[in-house]
Amino acid sequence: MSFFYLFAVLAVLFVVPFIYFRISTKTQSKKKTPILYGVVAYLLTTLSKMILMATFLPDSDQEEADFTAQFEPVSALITIVVSSLDVLGCFLALRACSGHTEVKIFGVSFAWSATETILSFFLVSWIGCLKPEFNWIYMQNALGSNINLLRQIAFTHIIWVLWKGKFQNPDKGNIFIWLSAFFITPELFKLSEVLLGKYFIFGWVLLVIKFAVAYQLYITSKKYFQSFEQLKNNKKKN
Amino acid sequence: MKYLPRRSRLILCFFVLNFVFNSLTVKSLETLPVYRLLHSEQVSSSTGKTFIRGTTSASVPSSQTKTYFECAEYLKQSPKTPTDPNQDTNIENETEEEIPHSEQEEFAKCFKGTVAVFPLFSLLEFDISTLSEGGSCKGILIVLPRDLLTTKTKEFVTFQNEEERESKEEIIKKLGKIESLLIEKEFRVPIYFINEDEVSHLFSFDSLHSDKQGNYNLKIAGKPGNKKKIKQVSSLEAWLPTDLDEEGKLKPTIVITANYDTFSISPALSSGLESGNNAVGVLIELSRLFTKLYNNPQTKGQYNLLFVLNGGSKQNYLGTKKWISSVDRKVLESVELVLCLDSLSIYDDDLVKNQLIDDLFLHYSNGGKIEIDKAVPIEFQSISKMFGINTQIVTKKIMKNNPLISFEHEIFYRKKLKAITISNFKSYNQTIRKGSLLDLQSGDNPTARPMKTVTTLIAEFLSKMIYKQQQQQSQFISIFENNYEPNNLVIQNINKMLLKYNRFSPFLEKDEQLLLNLENTFKSFGLDTKIESKKISLKKETFYYTGTQAKLTIFKVKSLLFEFFVFILSLVYLAVLYYFLNGKEKTIQEIKQLINNRKKNN
């Protein structure tokens, strides 16, 4: 493949977070500390998750992961449990930084997503896009990382609501259910990949479904956040 | 959809359109099975030098393909289409149209950095060894024509006249030479074989100008494999005894042998039956018929029958040599005749009516201390005439200093046992008999050669010895009719079973499933059966490498224009996303500001 495809993939990978960054920093004060805390939190959380996965995840027999991945329930369960460490990482990052609420939420979510994009997708895309065979998977991964950004924003909102609400929120049962959806949905997508087959065409269908799910999570978390803010403002007034 | 906000609806539509667009493009990835050329090493006991044969490389990196025709065009040559055995071809003209040696190097340069795709018959026109130097092409893919795999045998049988038959035999000889070349030299580039049916939609070899259906890249993830040598060879014996004589000793024995192993220059394709293994079904059917006869006290013969299946036949009959050195001495002393069944193919009851019939050949040796009774081959000849088959008798004097065994009976002759070989081949070194790529039966047509006639003929011949019948030609009455008629289905089922297994001797283990299945078949007839595995230690050891099968990944390379289009599309996506996230008014304001700034600068 030529550099055109590489530039296309890199543009989709990095320009979307940049757009988000540019739009958000217009209305907020330009604070860099939440971003810094977000990056550190992501790195430490990912490192801890890797250590736990290496310790507890059983060996897989599969050789090539991309098109022939099989779903293993035990591994999926362990992955879900270990992924819940993200809650702790995100919470610590939000707690550590100071400033306006929206600045902190924006900073942490942007930093988390951008670091994940650089570490998980950048190198793979760079090497893969320059291979002679054309493969849509790199573009799909780039679009997937955009969806992850949306998902991360929603996740950070939910963590904020849970933390600041101090578990007194009347909706906390529902919030926990939505929170668990963040960990379960990636494994459900893996299962559906296996069930739907190995044809690349289903990659696009899955992407649409992922976007729909991420958007729903975003809408719900935004709703909880707004209702929480309203509740807080009413208390202040009273 | 109604409940989603407008922005989300538009973004969703964008994704759906993207999906629809991509669903119209052709699937890029395809995985096909390919078969690697043999790789063997032989260490010379005197000099210690290692002789490497075949292809030493296994994997082909992702590379573009170039077909034979593309490069021939480049040379402004116009070679004929690959010689089809059905077409009238003048062999002399073919040699004239071979690519001249001076241009062969130019031709080879055309394939530099690519995977060279050759139809099998094009190797008649081009010396493939010029591509073997490292740094030249990345790999060679030889396409096996469809004709070889389905109705090949019928193609070679259905000839109109002797001239046509001779030209086809010439082609077989030439292909035999190509095969010899491929396994006598060392090739540093990987060489793989693939069936035409798998790639016919990608490469067209029917016309001079192959239609390129897009640029293709190939990748073969082959493994070099493990070194293996023949450590042991197995023989399967089925014993059908008669009563002991008055003194309690063994009565005379007739041994009937056949071989179950085969050879191919691509070991993964060692599953054909032409080189001699089609006799296995005949032998098993004979054992069934005679077991039935011996179970009836009135038809029990005066001879013990020993049915033997040996391996290692393509390694100078290693299995037979080991078997004869290990067989019980009492049994060996009671052997009166050894009937070796070689390839018995071509005969088809349907074909016999309209086509030229190939002769059968009865081989025996003379000039030694043991002489076979000449009445035996004459008897066989006369019986075969009654079945409408012409048998030619071929005698050969054995040279004791020559270790090469032409036909199996020579091994028994050297052990002073009377033996004959029945074969479809006149000469031992015929291409298909040695084991060839031509020796492939398609799974679609395993019943290409029902062997009922030949089985009946051999059964009648044996029964004459066993029952000591004296019949005049005019009063020929066949025993093997009605209940004792050979069953084609048994032979076909054995053939089908053999076709499923790769029977390359160096890779066969002693507990091979094939042997267990054959043993069970004999046991189901009620025969006393055993498998004997003997260890082999040779002075000149030849090692063969496994990893003979690999997966070929073929993918289309997208054009530059397509990738540029994807790049533009991604920019459009980003612009649309920015527009929706920023808001309509703000975006228009920014664009206006940008335009104004540019005007000011200008």
HADDOCK unambig.tbl for C-alpha pairs under 7 A between the chains (distance, minus, plus):
assign (segid A and resid 2 and name CA) (segid B and resid 560 and name CA) 6.89 0.50 0.50
assign (segid A and resid 4 and name CA) (segid B and resid 563 and name CA) 5.83 0.50 0.50
assign (segid A and resid 4 and name CA) (segid B and resid 564 and name CA) 5.61 0.50 0.50
assign (segid A and resid 4 and name CA) (segid B and resid 567 and name CA) 5.79 0.50 0.50
assign (segid A and resid 5 and name CA) (segid B and resid 563 and name CA) 5.48 0.50 0.50
assign (segid A and resid 5 and name CA) (segid B and resid 566 and name CA) 6.82 0.50 0.50
assign (segid A and resid 5 and name CA) (segid B and resid 567 and name CA) 6.09 0.50 0.50
assign (segid A and resid 8 and name CA) (segid B and resid 566 and name CA) 6.94 0.50 0.50
assign (segid A and resid 8 and name CA) (segid B and resid 567 and name CA) 4.62 0.50 0.50
assign (segid A and resid 8 and name CA) (segid B and resid 570 and name CA) 5.77 0.50 0.50
assign (segid A and resid 12 and name CA) (segid B and resid 570 and name CA) 6.68 0.50 0.50
assign (segid A and resid 16 and name CA) (segid B and resid 574 and name CA) 6.93 0.50 0.50
assign (segid A and resid 19 and name CA) (segid B and resid 578 and name CA) 6.54 0.50 0.50
assign (segid A and resid 23 and name CA) (segid B and resid 582 and name CA) 6.48 0.50 0.50
assign (segid A and resid 132 and name CA) (segid B and resid 557 and name CA) 6.85 0.50 0.50
assign (segid A and resid 133 and name CA) (segid B and resid 555 and name CA) 6.55 0.50 0.50
assign (segid A and resid 133 and name CA) (segid B and resid 556 and name CA) 6.89 0.50 0.50
assign (segid A and resid 133 and name CA) (segid B and resid 557 and name CA) 5.52 0.50 0.50
assign (segid A and resid 134 and name CA) (segid B and resid 557 and name CA) 5.92 0.50 0.50
assign (segid A and resid 134 and name CA) (segid B and resid 558 and name CA) 6.15 0.50 0.50
assign (segid A and resid 201 and name CA) (segid B and resid 23 and name CA) 6.08 0.50 0.50
assign (segid A and resid 204 and name CA) (segid B and resid 19 and name CA) 5.64 0.50 0.50
assign (segid A and resid 208 and name CA) (segid B and resid 15 and name CA) 6.46 0.50 0.50
